[in-house]
Amino acid sequence: MKPGAAELDRRITALLADPAYDGHPLREALEALWQHTAGQMARIERVTQLSDAYQSMAHERELGLCDQFDRQLRRLTRIARISDHYQSMMRDLNAALQETSSRDPLTSLLNRRALMEMIKQEVERAARSGESFVVAMLDVDHFKAVNDRYGHETGDRALVELAGVMGESLREYDLCGRWGGEEFLVLLPNTQPDAAQGVMDRLVGAVRGLAVAAGADVLRLTVSIGMAHHQLGETFSETLSRADQALYLAKQDGRDRVALGFPKR
């Protein structure tokens, strides 16, 4: 209560207590007014207390809601991190599966399915740009005799080392893969037969220099290669067929060499 109100309270209390004013016509009215005022002040005090209590409860509730919001936000943040990690794992897994589905499990080169897709794309690109390509079919000479004499484990190791030689001998933008068994395929984009001949001759020479340990022996390999220059308007199957025919010619001519398939007429 303000100092002025306290002083007024003291004066009115003293007047009402003074017997000199008993019977005064205003004393009864002053006492009734004072009692009414005191009652009003008491009600105001109770309302103030209730208001303060409500505001305190509302504040505590607001703090509680904020805490709940913060907890939910932290929970959602953790869920978002887990979701991001899961999505990243799924992307990595999909990439790994895609890579696995396009690679030969023994040599890690492209597999037959991936090679066929690459050739189809080259056929479409050549049709648009007019820039052609060369396909080369490669076969390891007398490979059955290698497996029969040294076993399939040594034969598999020889194919792995041959795949390494192919990767080192080809140009950066050439593609190679395992076509099946001891047969491989090389795709030389935007390449003319003369340039392809040089690349394949270099590969044949590199294979001749390959030495594969086979117990106490040293295994030497040679390869025969058949090439076909893709002709515009030709399907990828027709180009592959001509490369396969050229490979047959290289085998007939004594193996360990490169043969070029003739264009279709």
N, C-alpha and C positions, 0 to 999 in steps of 0.2 A: 504494500500500500504506500502511496506517495506521502511525503511529509505533511502536506496540507490536509490530506484526508485523515491522517493520524491525529493531527491537532484538532480537527473538527470532531472527530470521534470522541476525543477526550473531553472537549467542552460540552458536547451534548450529554455524555454520560454524567458529568458533574452537575449539569442543570437538572437532569431527571432525578438525581440523588439528593438534591438540595431541598430540605423540607420547607424552605421559605416559599417555594413555588407550588406547594400543595394547594389544590383548589383553583389554581390559575387556569383560565379557559383555554389557553394555548398549550398547556402542559400535556393534556390528554392527546391532542392532535399531534404534538411533536413526538410523543412516545409511540403513537400508532405509525407515524411516518418513519420513525427510526427503525421500528420492528420490521416494517415492510421493506425498508431499504436493506436491513441486515439479511432478510430472507432472500431478496433479490441477489445480494452479493454472494450468499451461500450457493444459490443456484448457478450463478455465473461461475463460481469457483469449481462446482461439480462439473459443469459443462466444459470448463477449461481443462480439468483433469481428464475427463473423458476424451476430449479432443487430443490432448497430449498423448494419452494412451493409444488412441486410434492411429495417430501419426507414427508413434513408435512401432506399433504392430505393422502398419503399412510399410514403414522403412525396413523392418526386419523381413517382411514378406518380400519386399523388392530385392533385398540382399539375397534372400533365399532363392528367388527366381533367377537372379544374376548368377548365383553359384550353380544352379541347375543348368542355366544356359552355357556357362563356362564348361561344365562337365560334359554336356552334350556336344559342345563345339570341339573339345579335346577328343571325344570319342569319334566324332565324324572325321576329324583330322587324321586320327589313327586309321580309320577305315579307308580314307582316301589314299593314305600312304600304302596300305596293304593292297588296295585295288591297283594303284599305279605299279607297284612291284609285281603283282600278278600279271598285269597286262604286259609289262616288260618281259617277264618270263615267257608268256605266251608268244610274244613276237619273236623272242630268241628261239623258242622251241619250233615255231613255224618255219623260221629261217633255216634252222638245223635240219628239220624234216625235208624242206625243199632242197637243201644242199645234198642230203643223203639220198633223196629220190632221184637225183640227177647224176650221182657219182657211182662208179664201179667200186665195190667194196674191197677188191684186191689191190688195184693200182691207184685208186683215188682219181683216175681220169674220168672224163665225162662218160656216161653209159650210152647204150644204143638209143634209148628213148630220147635223151637230151640231144644227141647228135642229129637224129632225124628232125627234131624241132629246129635246130640251128640251120640245117640245110634248107628246110622249108622257108625259113626267114630269109636266107640268102637268095633263094629263087625269087621270092617276092621283091626283095631289094633290087636284084638284077633287072627284073621286069620294069621297075620304076626308073632306075638310073641308067640302065644300059651297061653297067659295069659288071662283068662276069666274074666267075670264080672257078677254082679247080678243086676237085675232090680226089683224094688219093686213098686207095685201099692197100693196107700193109699186112703181110702174112709172114710169120716166122717160119723159116725153112726147116723141114724135117723135125718139127717140134714134137711129134709123137715119139720119135726115137729118143728125144731128151727125157720125156716122162718115163718111157720104158726102161731106160738105162739108169737114170739117176733118181727116179721117183717124182711124184707130183709136188712134193714140198720144194725140191730144187727147181722144178719147172715153174712153180708159182713165184719163187724168188727171182728167177731169170726174167719173168714177165714184169715184175716190179722194177727191176734194174733197167729193163728195156724202156719202160714208161719214163724213167728218169732221163735216159738218153734222149728220148723224143722231146721232152720238155726243154732240154738244153739246146737241141739242134734246130728247133723250129723258130720262126720269127715271133716277136712279141704278140702280134695280133692274129697269129694262126691258132686254130683250135684242133685238138686231138682227143681221141677217146678210144675206149675198148669196144670194138664192134661185137666181139664174142669169141671165147676160146683164146687162140693165139692170133686173132685177127684184129687189126686196129684201123681206124679211119682218121684221116687228116683233112681239114677244111682250110683252104687257103683263100681268103676273101680278096676280091679285087686284084686277081693275079692272072697273068697270062701264062701259057704253057712253058715258054722258055724260062721264065723266072721260077716257076714251080719245079721245073726239071733240076735247076741248080739247088733248090732247097732239098729236094728228095735225094739227089746224089750225095749231098752232104750228110743227110741222115743215114743213108746206106753205109757210107764210110765210117760214121760214128759207131754204128752197130758192129761193124767188123772189129773195131778196136775195143769192144766191150769184153771184159774177162769176168766170168762168174765162177766163184769157187764152188766146186762140187766134190767135197771130200778131199781126196789127194789129187784130184784132177782139176783142170781149169777148163770150164765150158766156154766155147766160142759159138756165137750166133751169127746168122746172116738173115736178111729179110728180102722178100720180093715185094715190089710196089707196082700197082697199076693206077694210072692217073686218067682223069677225064675232065676236059674243059667244058663247063656248062654252056650249052647253046641256048640263046634266047628262044622262048617258046617251048623249051623242053621241060618235062616234069622232073622232079627230084629223083623219082624212081628210075627214069630213063638215064639220068646222069650217073646214078649209082650202078646201074646195070653195065654201062660202058666202062666204068672204073673196074668193075669186077671182071669183065672180059679182058681188060688190059692186064690185070693181075694174073689171069690164066696164061696170057702170052708171056709175061715175065717168067713164070714158072717153066713154061715150055722151052724158053730160050736159055735155060740153065740156072735160073734163080740168082739171088744176090744182085739184083739189077732193078732198073725202073723201066716201065713200058707205058706208052701213052695210047689211050684208046682213041679210035678214029671217030670223028663226028658222024652223027646219023645223016643219011642222005634223004 
